[in-house]
Every structure is written in C-alpha cells, then in structure tokens.
Amino acid sequence: MFGKNNMNRSGFTLVEILVVIGIISILLSIATIQFSQYTIKYETESQTRKLYSDLLEIRSKALFEKRSRALKLATGSYSLYSSTDTTVAAVATVPLKRPITYNGGGTDIVFDTRGMLAGSQSICVSAENDAAIDSVVVSMARVQMGKRKGGMACNAANIIFK
C-alpha cells in the first residue's frame, strides 16, 4: 500500500518551491526600488510645499503686522525670523530632507513691511527627481511653485509654474 503509489500523492517538488521563491524575491526587489523612488518624490514635493507655505506665511505676517520678516536658507535647513536681523535666535528652524540650491539675492529672503521682496529668489530641491513640483520662486510681490526643467540651472527662466 505504501510502495509504488507514493509518487501519485499531491504536493510541491523542491524545484517548484525554489522557482516560486525566486519569483517572489524578484518582485520584492522591484517593489523596493519603486517604493524608494516614491519616497524621494514624496519628500521632494512635501518639502517644496512646506517651504512655499512658510514663505507665504512670513510674507503675510510682514504685511499685516507692518513688520519686516526674514527667512534664511542654509544647506540642510531654513530658519524663520520675526525681523530682518538673522543673527538673533530664529522663531523656527525647519530641517530639510532633500538638498536645495538657490539663485538670487543670497541666503536671506527679506519681506518688507508691505510684504514685498527686493529682487527675486529661486529655490530648487535636488535636480533630478520625478516630483510634480520641486521649486519655489519668490518675486517682488509673488510666491510661486513649479517644476524645474531637467538638468537646468535653478532660476525662474528654467522653472515651469504650476
């Protein structure tokens, strides 16, 4: 009874199990790569929106409180100030997950008592990314978000506004 009919039993062979494990590991590695790219895209868009929001906030506070305000850019963060003096303690410092580049009037963005900026400033998050938005342009009376054209310099002429 247990002799020759033993081969007719249902089950998986070692080869079948190894093939299934191989397919699963390939699919998991592809999913990991896609998740990593999605995370970079999300961080880029999130950071750009936060910077945009903070710029609008200090601009409106400068306008409504009739007091000049500043935002100071740094390599891994930016700081918000309740005046134009950026040597005192910042009201808030926001750490950055993605590196930024900027073009224009230096590291300080200063809004006067009318909420206006002298000159313009472009701030871009890392050059190569799949994010829908990765740049903020601050002009005299306007703050806009956009997408930098691939591989181009971080200036308003190379940013497509959204």
Secondary structure, DSSP 8 states (H G I E B T S, - for coil): --SGGGGGS----HHHHHHHHHHHHHHHHHHHHHHHHHHHHHHHHHHHHHHHHHHHHHHHHHHHHT--EEEEE-SSEEEEESSS-TTS--SEEEE-SS-EEEEES-SEEEE-TTS-BSS-EEEEE-SS---S--EEEE-SS-EEEEEE-TT--SSGGGEEE-
